[in-house]
Amino acid sequence: AEVKDFSAMFSGCSSILYLDVSGFNTEKATNMSKMFHYMNSLKNLDVSKFDTKLVTDMSCMFQYCHDVGALDVSNFVTNNVINMMCMFDECKKLSKLEIDNFETSKVSNFSHMFSGINKINYLDVSKFDTKSALDMSHMFKGCYAITSLDVSNFDTSLVTDMQSMFSGTNLRSLDLSSFDTKNVVNMEAMFFDNYYLKDLDISKFDTSKVTNMFQMFELSG
């Protein structure tokens, strides 16, 4: 019960098929970075009873858990989390992810958070508080099954990197009217390979600091 650092605990245990952590006492945990990173043979994982109220780092927590079909993180308390980079990156078999309860007001890094989750067709990020966000690069990259995404409440006033943020999705439209891009430096491939994208209004984008727009809209629409 005194353990604070769970980072990389099972990282690289690529042959493990089943792992029972349902009885773990995580009430003192502050770091869960890479906890299950690269467990790419794992089939099931029950983290539904994890106490995460003190955790500040969840980066790469489930990254490359290719075969896990379900993750119940609906009870995760995330109000102290600063880093969610690559949290669910390449969780290719996830068919559902309830993250609408996530409190994200302190998170500065969302890079690759959902990238490569290509089976999920719905992600509710409408309540995400992104006022501290600096990096949103690759956030939804390769989410091929997603056809709609509500980011209309995103506060992007501090964000500097939006590279590949929406690349490789099946989005039909995007409401980016709330996006404040005055500090963004990188927009490379931001909407790359969005073949079905038909409705996109970026008339209010402030691109005064942008230095990279390479492939920003290539293969879209």
SEMI-792110 format. One record per residue (C-alpha): chain; residue number from 1; x, y, z; residue in one letter. Coordinates in steps of 0.5 Angstrom, whole numbers. Example, Ala and Ser with C-alpha at 12.3 -4.5 7.8 and 13.67 -1.06 7.14 Angstrom:
# SEMI-792110
<pt><unit>A</unit><pos>1</pos><c1>25</c1><c2>-9</c2><c3>16</c3><code>a</code></pt>
<pt><unit>A</unit><pos>2</pos><c1>27</c1><c2>-2</c2><c3>14</c3><code>s</code></pt>
# end
This chain:
# SEMI-792110
<pt><unit>A</unit><pos>1</pos><c1>0</c1><c2>0</c2><c3>0</c3><code>a</code></pt>
<pt><unit>A</unit><pos>2</pos><c1>6</c1><c2>5</c2><c3>1</c3><code>e</code></pt>
<pt><unit>A</unit><pos>3</pos><c1>8</c1><c2>4</c2><c3>-7</c3><code>v</code></pt>
<pt><unit>A</unit><pos>4</pos><c1>8</c1><c2>10</c2><c3>-10</c3><code>k</code></pt>
<pt><unit>A</unit><pos>5</pos><c1>12</c1><c2>9</c2><c3>-17</c3><code>d</code></pt>
<pt><unit>A</unit><pos>6</pos><c1>9</c1><c2>3</c2><c3>-21</c3><code>f</code></pt>
<pt><unit>A</unit><pos>7</pos><c1>12</c1><c2>6</c2><c3>-28</c3><code>s</code></pt>
<pt><unit>A</unit><pos>8</pos><c1>15</c1><c2>1</c2><c3>-33</c3><code>a</code></pt>
<pt><unit>A</unit><pos>9</pos><c1>13</c1><c2>-5</c2><c3>-28</c3><code>m</code></pt>
<pt><unit>A</unit><pos>10</pos><c1>11</c1><c2>-10</c2><c3>-33</c3><code>f</code></pt>
<pt><unit>A</unit><pos>11</pos><c1>14</c1><c2>-6</c2><c3>-39</c3><code>s</code></pt>
<pt><unit>A</unit><pos>12</pos><c1>16</c1><c2>-11</c2><c3>-45</c3><code>g</code></pt>
<pt><unit>A</unit><pos>13</pos><c1>13</c1><c2>-17</c2><c3>-42</c3><code>c</code></pt>
<pt><unit>A</unit><pos>14</pos><c1>11</c1><c2>-19</c2><c3>-49</c3><code>s</code></pt>
<pt><unit>A</unit><pos>15</pos><c1>9</c1><c2>-26</c2><c3>-48</c3><code>s</code></pt>
<pt><unit>A</unit><pos>16</pos><c1>4</c1><c2>-25</c2><c3>-42</c3><code>i</code></pt>
<pt><unit>A</unit><pos>17</pos><c1>-3</c1><c2>-27</c2><c3>-44</c3><code>l</code></pt>
<pt><unit>A</unit><pos>18</pos><c1>-6</c1><c2>-26</c2><c3>-38</c3><code>y</code></pt>
<pt><unit>A</unit><pos>19</pos><c1>-5</c1><c2>-22</c2><c3>-32</c3><code>l</code></pt>
<pt><unit>A</unit><pos>20</pos><c1>-9</c1><c2>-21</c2><c3>-25</c3><code>d</code></pt>
<pt><unit>A</unit><pos>21</pos><c1>-8</c1><c2>-14</c2><c3>-22</c3><code>v</code></pt>
<pt><unit>A</unit><pos>22</pos><c1>-15</c1><c2>-13</c2><c3>-19</c3><code>s</code></pt>
<pt><unit>A</unit><pos>23</pos><c1>-12</c1><c2>-14</c2><c3>-12</c3><code>g</code></pt>
<pt><unit>A</unit><pos>24</pos><c1>-7</c1><c2>-8</c2><c3>-13</c3><code>f</code></pt>
<pt><unit>A</unit><pos>25</pos><c1>-7</c1><c2>-3</c2><c3>-8</c3><code>n</code></pt>
<pt><unit>A</unit><pos>26</pos><c1>-5</c1><c2>3</c2><c3>-11</c3><code>t</code></pt>
<pt><unit>A</unit><pos>27</pos><c1>-8</c1><c2>9</c2><c3>-7</c3><code>e</code></pt>
<pt><unit>A</unit><pos>28</pos><c1>-1</c1><c2>12</c2><c3>-6</c3><code>k</code></pt>
<pt><unit>A</unit><pos>29</pos><c1>1</c1><c2>11</c2><c3>-13</c3><code>a</code></pt>
<pt><unit>A</unit><pos>30</pos><c1>4</c1><c2>18</c2><c3>-17</c3><code>t</code></pt>
<pt><unit>A</unit><pos>31</pos><c1>7</c1><c2>15</c2><c3>-23</c3><code>n</code></pt>
<pt><unit>A</unit><pos>32</pos><c1>4</c1><c2>9</c2><c3>-27</c3><code>m</code></pt>
<pt><unit>A</unit><pos>33</pos><c1>8</c1><c2>11</c2><c3>-34</c3><code>s</code></pt>
<pt><unit>A</unit><pos>34</pos><c1>9</c1><c2>5</c2><c3>-38</c3><code>k</code></pt>
<pt><unit>A</unit><pos>35</pos><c1>6</c1><c2>1</c2><c3>-33</c3><code>m</code></pt>
<pt><unit>A</unit><pos>36</pos><c1>3</c1><c2>-4</c2><c3>-38</c3><code>f</code></pt>
<pt><unit>A</unit><pos>37</pos><c1>7</c1><c2>-2</c2><c3>-44</c3><code>h</code></pt>
<pt><unit>A</unit><pos>38</pos><c1>9</c1><c2>-6</c2><c3>-50</c3><code>y</code></pt>
<pt><unit>A</unit><pos>39</pos><c1>5</c1><c2>-12</c2><c3>-47</c3><code>m</code></pt>
<pt><unit>A</unit><pos>40</pos><c1>3</c1><c2>-14</c2><c3>-54</c3><code>n</code></pt>
<pt><unit>A</unit><pos>41</pos><c1>0</c1><c2>-21</c2><c3>-53</c3><code>s</code></pt>
<pt><unit>A</unit><pos>42</pos><c1>-4</c1><c2>-19</c2><c3>-47</c3><code>l</code></pt>
<pt><unit>A</unit><pos>43</pos><c1>-11</c1><c2>-21</c2><c3>-48</c3><code>k</code></pt>
<pt><unit>A</unit><pos>44</pos><c1>-15</c1><c2>-18</c2><c3>-41</c3><code>n</code></pt>
<pt><unit>A</unit><pos>45</pos><c1>-13</c1><c2>-13</c2><c3>-36</c3><code>l</code></pt>
<pt><unit>A</unit><pos>46</pos><c1>-18</c1><c2>-11</c2><c3>-30</c3><code>d</code></pt>
<pt><unit>A</unit><pos>47</pos><c1>-16</c1><c2>-4</c2><c3>-28</c3><code>v</code></pt>
<pt><unit>A</unit><pos>48</pos><c1>-23</c1><c2>-2</c2><c3>-26</c3><code>s</code></pt>
<pt><unit>A</unit><pos>49</pos><c1>-21</c1><c2>-2</c2><c3>-18</c3><code>k</code></pt>
<pt><unit>A</unit><pos>50</pos><c1>-15</c1><c2>2</c2><c3>-19</c3><code>f</code></pt>
<pt><unit>A</unit><pos>51</pos><c1>-14</c1><c2>8</c2><c3>-14</c3><code>d</code></pt>
<pt><unit>A</unit><pos>52</pos><c1>-11</c1><c2>14</c2><c3>-19</c3><code>t</code></pt>
<pt><unit>A</unit><pos>53</pos><c1>-13</c1><c2>20</c2><c3>-15</c3><code>k</code></pt>
<pt><unit>A</unit><pos>54</pos><c1>-5</c1><c2>22</c2><c3>-13</c3><code>l</code></pt>
<pt><unit>A</unit><pos>55</pos><c1>-3</c1><c2>20</c2><c3>-20</c3><code>v</code></pt>
<pt><unit>A</unit><pos>56</pos><c1>1</c1><c2>25</c2><c3>-24</c3><code>t</code></pt>
<pt><unit>A</unit><pos>57</pos><c1>4</c1><c2>21</c2><c3>-30</c3><code>d</code></pt>
<pt><unit>A</unit><pos>58</pos><c1>0</c1><c2>16</c2><c3>-34</c3><code>m</code></pt>
<pt><unit>A</unit><pos>59</pos><c1>4</c1><c2>17</c2><c3>-40</c3><code>s</code></pt>
<pt><unit>A</unit><pos>60</pos><c1>5</c1><c2>10</c2><c3>-45</c3><code>c</code></pt>
<pt><unit>A</unit><pos>61</pos><c1>1</c1><c2>7</c2><c3>-39</c3><code>m</code></pt>
<pt><unit>A</unit><pos>62</pos><c1>-3</c1><c2>2</c2><c3>-44</c3><code>f</code></pt>
<pt><unit>A</unit><pos>63</pos><c1>2</c1><c2>3</c2><c3>-50</c3><code>q</code></pt>
<pt><unit>A</unit><pos>64</pos><c1>2</c1><c2>-3</c2><c3>-55</c3><code>y</code></pt>
<pt><unit>A</unit><pos>65</pos><c1>-3</c1><c2>-7</c2><c3>-51</c3><code>c</code></pt>
<pt><unit>A</unit><pos>66</pos><c1>-5</c1><c2>-9</c2><c3>-58</c3><code>h</code></pt>
<pt><unit>A</unit><pos>67</pos><c1>-9</c1><c2>-15</c2><c3>-56</c3><code>d</code></pt>
<pt><unit>A</unit><pos>68</pos><c1>-13</c1><c2>-12</c2><c3>-50</c3><code>v</code></pt>
<pt><unit>A</unit><pos>69</pos><c1>-20</c1><c2>-12</c2><c3>-53</c3><code>g</code></pt>
<pt><unit>A</unit><pos>70</pos><c1>-23</c1><c2>-8</c2><c3>-47</c3><code>a</code></pt>
<pt><unit>A</unit><pos>71</pos><c1>-21</c1><c2>-3</c2><c3>-41</c3><code>l</code></pt>
<pt><unit>A</unit><pos>72</pos><c1>-25</c1><c2>0</c2><c3>-36</c3><code>d</code></pt>
<pt><unit>A</unit><pos>73</pos><c1>-22</c1><c2>6</c2><c3>-34</c3><code>v</code></pt>
<pt><unit>A</unit><pos>74</pos><c1>-29</c1><c2>9</c2><c3>-32</c3><code>s</code></pt>
<pt><unit>A</unit><pos>75</pos><c1>-27</c1><c2>10</c2><c3>-25</c3><code>n</code></pt>
<pt><unit>A</unit><pos>76</pos><c1>-20</c1><c2>13</c2><c3>-26</c3><code>f</code></pt>
<pt><unit>A</unit><pos>77</pos><c1>-19</c1><c2>20</c2><c3>-22</c3><code>v</code></pt>
<pt><unit>A</unit><pos>78</pos><c1>-15</c1><c2>24</c2><c3>-26</c3><code>t</code></pt>
<pt><unit>A</unit><pos>79</pos><c1>-15</c1><c2>31</c2><c3>-23</c3><code>n</code></pt>
<pt><unit>A</unit><pos>80</pos><c1>-8</c1><c2>31</c2><c3>-22</c3><code>n</code></pt>
<pt><unit>A</unit><pos>81</pos><c1>-5</c1><c2>28</c2><c3>-28</c3><code>v</code></pt>
<pt><unit>A</unit><pos>82</pos><c1>0</c1><c2>32</c2><c3>-32</c3><code>i</code></pt>
<pt><unit>A</unit><pos>83</pos><c1>2</c1><c2>27</c2><c3>-38</c3><code>n</code></pt>
<pt><unit>A</unit><pos>84</pos><c1>-3</c1><c2>23</c2><c3>-42</c3><code>m</code></pt>
<pt><unit>A</unit><pos>85</pos><c1>2</c1><c2>22</c2><c3>-48</c3><code>m</code></pt>
<pt><unit>A</unit><pos>86</pos><c1>1</c1><c2>15</c2><c3>-51</c3><code>c</code></pt>
<pt><unit>A</unit><pos>87</pos><c1>-3</c1><c2>13</c2><c3>-46</c3><code>m</code></pt>
<pt><unit>A</unit><pos>88</pos><c1>-8</c1><c2>9</c2><c3>-51</c3><code>f</code></pt>
<pt><unit>A</unit><pos>89</pos><c1>-3</c1><c2>9</c2><c3>-57</c3><code>d</code></pt>
<pt><unit>A</unit><pos>90</pos><c1>-4</c1><c2>3</c2><c3>-61</c3><code>e</code></pt>
<pt><unit>A</unit><pos>91</pos><c1>-9</c1><c2>-1</c2><c3>-57</c3><code>c</code></pt>
<pt><unit>A</unit><pos>92</pos><c1>-11</c1><c2>-4</c2><c3>-64</c3><code>k</code></pt>
<pt><unit>A</unit><pos>93</pos><c1>-17</c1><c2>-8</c2><c3>-61</c3><code>k</code></pt>
<pt><unit>A</unit><pos>94</pos><c1>-20</c1><c2>-4</c2><c3>-56</c3><code>l</code></pt>
<pt><unit>A</unit><pos>95</pos><c1>-27</c1><c2>-3</c2><c3>-58</c3><code>s</code></pt>
<pt><unit>A</unit><pos>96</pos><c1>-30</c1><c2>1</c2><c3>-53</c3><code>k</code></pt>
<pt><unit>A</unit><pos>97</pos><c1>-27</c1><c2>7</c2><c3>-48</c3><code>l</code></pt>
<pt><unit>A</unit><pos>98</pos><c1>-30</c1><c2>11</c2><c3>-43</c3><code>e</code></pt>
<pt><unit>A</unit><pos>99</pos><c1>-26</c1><c2>17</c2><c3>-42</c3><code>i</code></pt>
<pt><unit>A</unit><pos>100</pos><c1>-32</c1><c2>22</c2><c3>-41</c3><code>d</code></pt>
<pt><unit>A</unit><pos>101</pos><c1>-31</c1><c2>22</c2><c3>-34</c3><code>n</code></pt>
<pt><unit>A</unit><pos>102</pos><c1>-23</c1><c2>24</c2><c3>-35</c3><code>f</code></pt>
<pt><unit>A</unit><pos>103</pos><c1>-21</c1><c2>31</c2><c3>-31</c3><code>e</code></pt>
<pt><unit>A</unit><pos>104</pos><c1>-16</c1><c2>33</c2><c3>-35</c3><code>t</code></pt>
<pt><unit>A</unit><pos>105</pos><c1>-15</c1><c2>41</c2><c3>-33</c3><code>s</code></pt>
<pt><unit>A</unit><pos>106</pos><c1>-8</c1><c2>39</c2><c3>-31</c3><code>k</code></pt>
<pt><unit>A</unit><pos>107</pos><c1>-5</c1><c2>35</c2><c3>-37</c3><code>v</code></pt>
<pt><unit>A</unit><pos>108</pos><c1>0</c1><c2>39</c2><c3>-41</c3><code>s</code></pt>
<pt><unit>A</unit><pos>109</pos><c1>1</c1><c2>33</c2><c3>-46</c3><code>n</code></pt>
<pt><unit>A</unit><pos>110</pos><c1>-4</c1><c2>29</c2><c3>-50</c3><code>f</code></pt>
<pt><unit>A</unit><pos>111</pos><c1>1</c1><c2>27</c2><c3>-56</c3><code>s</code></pt>
<pt><unit>A</unit><pos>112</pos><c1>-1</c1><c2>20</c2><c3>-59</c3><code>h</code></pt>
<pt><unit>A</unit><pos>113</pos><c1>-6</c1><c2>19</c2><c3>-53</c3><code>m</code></pt>
<pt><unit>A</unit><pos>114</pos><c1>-11</c1><c2>16</c2><c3>-58</c3><code>f</code></pt>
<pt><unit>A</unit><pos>115</pos><c1>-7</c1><c2>14</c2><c3>-64</c3><code>s</code></pt>
<pt><unit>A</unit><pos>116</pos><c1>-8</c1><c2>8</c2><c3>-67</c3><code>g</code></pt>
<pt><unit>A</unit><pos>117</pos><c1>-14</c1><c2>6</c2><c3>-64</c3><code>i</code></pt>
<pt><unit>A</unit><pos>118</pos><c1>-17</c1><c2>4</c2><c3>-70</c3><code>n</code></pt>
<pt><unit>A</unit><pos>119</pos><c1>-23</c1><c2>-1</c2><c3>-68</c3><code>k</code></pt>
<pt><unit>A</unit><pos>120</pos><c1>-26</c1><c2>4</c2><c3>-64</c3><code>i</code></pt>
<pt><unit>A</unit><pos>121</pos><c1>-32</c1><c2>8</c2><c3>-67</c3><code>n</code></pt>
<pt><unit>A</unit><pos>122</pos><c1>-34</c1><c2>13</c2><c3>-62</c3><code>y</code></pt>
<pt><unit>A</unit><pos>123</pos><c1>-29</c1><c2>17</c2><c3>-57</c3><code>l</code></pt>
<pt><unit>A</unit><pos>124</pos><c1>-33</c1><c2>22</c2><c3>-52</c3><code>d</code></pt>
<pt><unit>A</unit><pos>125</pos><c1>-28</c1><c2>28</c2><c3>-51</c3><code>v</code></pt>
<pt><unit>A</unit><pos>126</pos><c1>-33</c1><c2>33</c2><c3>-51</c3><code>s</code></pt>
<pt><unit>A</unit><pos>127</pos><c1>-32</c1><c2>35</c2><c3>-43</c3><code>k</code></pt>
<pt><unit>A</unit><pos>128</pos><c1>-24</c1><c2>35</c2><c3>-44</c3><code>f</code></pt>
<pt><unit>A</unit><pos>129</pos><c1>-21</c1><c2>41</c2><c3>-40</c3><code>d</code></pt>
<pt><unit>A</unit><pos>130</pos><c1>-15</c1><c2>42</c2><c3>-44</c3><code>t</code></pt>
<pt><unit>A</unit><pos>131</pos><c1>-13</c1><c2>49</c2><c3>-42</c3><code>k</code></pt>
<pt><unit>A</unit><pos>132</pos><c1>-6</c1><c2>47</c2><c3>-40</c3><code>s</code></pt>
<pt><unit>A</unit><pos>133</pos><c1>-5</c1><c2>43</c2><c3>-46</c3><code>a</code></pt>
<pt><unit>A</unit><pos>134</pos><c1>2</c1><c2>45</c2><c3>-50</c3><code>l</code></pt>
<pt><unit>A</unit><pos>135</pos><c1>2</c1><c2>38</c2><c3>-54</c3><code>d</code></pt>
<pt><unit>A</unit><pos>136</pos><c1>-4</c1><c2>35</c2><c3>-58</c3><code>m</code></pt>
<pt><unit>A</unit><pos>137</pos><c1>1</c1><c2>32</c2><c3>-64</c3><code>s</code></pt>
<pt><unit>A</unit><pos>138</pos><c1>-2</c1><c2>26</c2><c3>-67</c3><code>h</code></pt>
<pt><unit>A</unit><pos>139</pos><c1>-7</c1><c2>26</c2><c3>-61</c3><code>m</code></pt>
<pt><unit>A</unit><pos>140</pos><c1>-13</c1><c2>22</c2><c3>-66</c3><code>f</code></pt>
<pt><unit>A</unit><pos>141</pos><c1>-8</c1><c2>20</c2><c3>-71</c3><code>k</code></pt>
<pt><unit>A</unit><pos>142</pos><c1>-10</c1><c2>13</c2><c3>-75</c3><code>g</code></pt>
<pt><unit>A</unit><pos>143</pos><c1>-17</c1><c2>13</c2><c3>-71</c3><code>c</code></pt>
<pt><unit>A</unit><pos>144</pos><c1>-20</c1><c2>10</c2><c3>-77</c3><code>y</code></pt>
<pt><unit>A</unit><pos>145</pos><c1>-26</c1><c2>8</c2><c3>-75</c3><code>a</code></pt>
<pt><unit>A</unit><pos>146</pos><c1>-28</c1><c2>15</c2><c3>-72</c3><code>i</code></pt>
<pt><unit>A</unit><pos>147</pos><c1>-33</c1><c2>18</c2><c3>-76</c3><code>t</code></pt>
<pt><unit>A</unit><pos>148</pos><c1>-35</c1><c2>24</c2><c3>-72</c3><code>s</code></pt>
<pt><unit>A</unit><pos>149</pos><c1>-31</c1><c2>28</c2><c3>-66</c3><code>l</code></pt>
<pt><unit>A</unit><pos>150</pos><c1>-33</c1><c2>33</c2><c3>-61</c3><code>d</code></pt>
<pt><unit>A</unit><pos>151</pos><c1>-27</c1><c2>38</c2><c3>-60</c3><code>v</code></pt>
<pt><unit>A</unit><pos>152</pos><c1>-32</c1><c2>44</c2><c3>-60</c3><code>s</code></pt>
<pt><unit>A</unit><pos>153</pos><c1>-30</c1><c2>46</c2><c3>-53</c3><code>n</code></pt>
<pt><unit>A</unit><pos>154</pos><c1>-22</c1><c2>45</c2><c3>-53</c3><code>f</code></pt>
<pt><unit>A</unit><pos>155</pos><c1>-18</c1><c2>50</c2><c3>-50</c3><code>d</code></pt>
<pt><unit>A</unit><pos>156</pos><c1>-12</c1><c2>50</c2><c3>-55</c3><code>t</code></pt>
<pt><unit>A</unit><pos>157</pos><c1>-9</c1><c2>57</c2><c3>-53</c3><code>s</code></pt>
<pt><unit>A</unit><pos>158</pos><c1>-3</c1><c2>54</c2><c3>-50</c3><code>l</code></pt>
<pt><unit>A</unit><pos>159</pos><c1>-2</c1><c2>49</c2><c3>-55</c3><code>v</code></pt>
<pt><unit>A</unit><pos>160</pos><c1>4</c1><c2>49</c2><c3>-60</c3><code>t</code></pt>
<pt><unit>A</unit><pos>161</pos><c1>4</c1><c2>43</c2><c3>-63</c3><code>d</code></pt>
<pt><unit>A</unit><pos>162</pos><c1>-2</c1><c2>40</c2><c3>-67</c3><code>m</code></pt>
<pt><unit>A</unit><pos>163</pos><c1>2</c1><c2>36</c2><c3>-72</c3><code>q</code></pt>
<pt><unit>A</unit><pos>164</pos><c1>-2</c1><c2>30</c2><c3>-75</c3><code>s</code></pt>
<pt><unit>A</unit><pos>165</pos><c1>-7</c1><c2>31</c2><c3>-70</c3><code>m</code></pt>
<pt><unit>A</unit><pos>166</pos><c1>-13</c1><c2>29</c2><c3>-74</c3><code>f</code></pt>
<pt><unit>A</unit><pos>167</pos><c1>-9</c1><c2>25</c2><c3>-79</c3><code>s</code></pt>
<pt><unit>A</unit><pos>168</pos><c1>-12</c1><c2>18</c2><c3>-82</c3><code>g</code></pt>
<pt><unit>A</unit><pos>169</pos><c1>-19</c1><c2>19</c2><c3>-79</c3><code>t</code></pt>
<pt><unit>A</unit><pos>170</pos><c1>-26</c1><c2>18</c2><c3>-83</c3><code>n</code></pt>
<pt><unit>A</unit><pos>171</pos><c1>-28</c1><c2>24</c2><c3>-80</c3><code>l</code></pt>
<pt><unit>A</unit><pos>172</pos><c1>-34</c1><c2>27</c2><c3>-84</c3><code>r</code></pt>
<pt><unit>A</unit><pos>173</pos><c1>-34</c1><c2>34</c2><c3>-81</c3><code>s</code></pt>
<pt><unit>A</unit><pos>174</pos><c1>-30</c1><c2>38</c2><c3>-75</c3><code>l</code></pt>
<pt><unit>A</unit><pos>175</pos><c1>-32</c1><c2>44</c2><c3>-71</c3><code>d</code></pt>
<pt><unit>A</unit><pos>176</pos><c1>-26</c1><c2>48</c2><c3>-70</c3><code>l</code></pt>
<pt><unit>A</unit><pos>177</pos><c1>-29</c1><c2>54</c2><c3>-69</c3><code>s</code></pt>
<pt><unit>A</unit><pos>178</pos><c1>-26</c1><c2>54</c2><c3>-61</c3><code>s</code></pt>
<pt><unit>A</unit><pos>179</pos><c1>-19</c1><c2>53</c2><c3>-63</c3><code>f</code></pt>
<pt><unit>A</unit><pos>180</pos><c1>-14</c1><c2>58</c2><c3>-61</c3><code>d</code></pt>
<pt><unit>A</unit><pos>181</pos><c1>-8</c1><c2>57</c2><c3>-65</c3><code>t</code></pt>
<pt><unit>A</unit><pos>182</pos><c1>-4</c1><c2>63</c2><c3>-64</c3><code>k</code></pt>
<pt><unit>A</unit><pos>183</pos><c1>2</c1><c2>59</c2><c3>-61</c3><code>n</code></pt>
<pt><unit>A</unit><pos>184</pos><c1>2</c1><c2>54</c2><c3>-65</c3><code>v</code></pt>
<pt><unit>A</unit><pos>185</pos><c1>8</c1><c2>53</c2><c3>-69</c3><code>v</code></pt>
<pt><unit>A</unit><pos>186</pos><c1>7</c1><c2>46</c2><c3>-72</c3><code>n</code></pt>
<pt><unit>A</unit><pos>187</pos><c1>1</c1><c2>44</c2><c3>-76</c3><code>m</code></pt>
<pt><unit>A</unit><pos>188</pos><c1>5</c1><c2>39</c2><c3>-81</c3><code>e</code></pt>
<pt><unit>A</unit><pos>189</pos><c1>0</c1><c2>34</c2><c3>-83</c3><code>a</code></pt>
<pt><unit>A</unit><pos>190</pos><c1>-5</c1><c2>36</c2><c3>-79</c3><code>m</code></pt>
<pt><unit>A</unit><pos>191</pos><c1>-11</c1><c2>34</c2><c3>-83</c3><code>f</code></pt>
<pt><unit>A</unit><pos>192</pos><c1>-7</c1><c2>29</c2><c3>-87</c3><code>f</code></pt>
<pt><unit>A</unit><pos>193</pos><c1>-11</c1><c2>23</c2><c3>-91</c3><code>d</code></pt>
<pt><unit>A</unit><pos>194</pos><c1>-18</c1><c2>25</c2><c3>-89</c3><code>n</code></pt>
<pt><unit>A</unit><pos>195</pos><c1>-21</c1><c2>22</c2><c3>-95</c3><code>y</code></pt>
<pt><unit>A</unit><pos>196</pos><c1>-28</c1><c2>23</c2><c3>-93</c3><code>y</code></pt>
<pt><unit>A</unit><pos>197</pos><c1>-28</c1><c2>30</c2><c3>-89</c3><code>l</code></pt>
<pt><unit>A</unit><pos>198</pos><c1>-33</c1><c2>35</c2><c3>-93</c3><code>k</code></pt>
<pt><unit>A</unit><pos>199</pos><c1>-34</c1><c2>40</c2><c3>-88</c3><code>d</code></pt>
<pt><unit>A</unit><pos>200</pos><c1>-28</c1><c2>44</c2><c3>-85</c3><code>l</code></pt>
<pt><unit>A</unit><pos>201</pos><c1>-28</c1><c2>52</c2><c3>-83</c3><code>d</code></pt>
<pt><unit>A</unit><pos>202</pos><c1>-21</c1><c2>54</c2><c3>-81</c3><code>i</code></pt>
<pt><unit>A</unit><pos>203</pos><c1>-22</c1><c2>61</c2><c3>-83</c3><code>s</code></pt>
<pt><unit>A</unit><pos>204</pos><c1>-21</c1><c2>64</c2><c3>-76</c3><code>k</code></pt>
<pt><unit>A</unit><pos>205</pos><c1>-14</c1><c2>60</c2><c3>-75</c3><code>f</code></pt>
<pt><unit>A</unit><pos>206</pos><c1>-8</c1><c2>65</c2><c3>-73</c3><code>d</code></pt>
<pt><unit>A</unit><pos>207</pos><c1>-2</c1><c2>62</c2><c3>-76</c3><code>t</code></pt>
<pt><unit>A</unit><pos>208</pos><c1>2</c1><c2>67</c2><c3>-75</c3><code>s</code></pt>
<pt><unit>A</unit><pos>209</pos><c1>7</c1><c2>63</c2><c3>-71</c3><code>k</code></pt>
<pt><unit>A</unit><pos>210</pos><c1>7</c1><c2>57</c2><c3>-75</c3><code>v</code></pt>
<pt><unit>A</unit><pos>211</pos><c1>13</c1><c2>55</c2><c3>-79</c3><code>t</code></pt>
<pt><unit>A</unit><pos>212</pos><c1>11</c1><c2>48</c2><c3>-81</c3><code>n</code></pt>
<pt><unit>A</unit><pos>213</pos><c1>5</c1><c2>46</c2><c3>-86</c3><code>m</code></pt>
<pt><unit>A</unit><pos>214</pos><c1>8</c1><c2>41</c2><c3>-90</c3><code>f</code></pt>
<pt><unit>A</unit><pos>215</pos><c1>2</c1><c2>36</c2><c3>-92</c3><code>q</code></pt>
<pt><unit>A</unit><pos>216</pos><c1>-3</c1><c2>39</c2><c3>-88</c3><code>m</code></pt>
<pt><unit>A</unit><pos>217</pos><c1>-9</c1><c2>37</c2><c3>-92</c3><code>f</code></pt>
<pt><unit>A</unit><pos>218</pos><c1>-6</c1><c2>32</c2><c3>-97</c3><code>e</code></pt>
<pt><unit>A</unit><pos>219</pos><c1>-10</c1><c2>27</c2><c3>-99</c3><code>l</code></pt>
<pt><unit>A</unit><pos>220</pos><c1>-16</c1><c2>30</c2><c3>-95</c3><code>s</code></pt>
<pt><unit>A</unit><pos>221</pos><c1>-23</c1><c2>31</c2><c3>-98</c3><code>g</code></pt>
# end
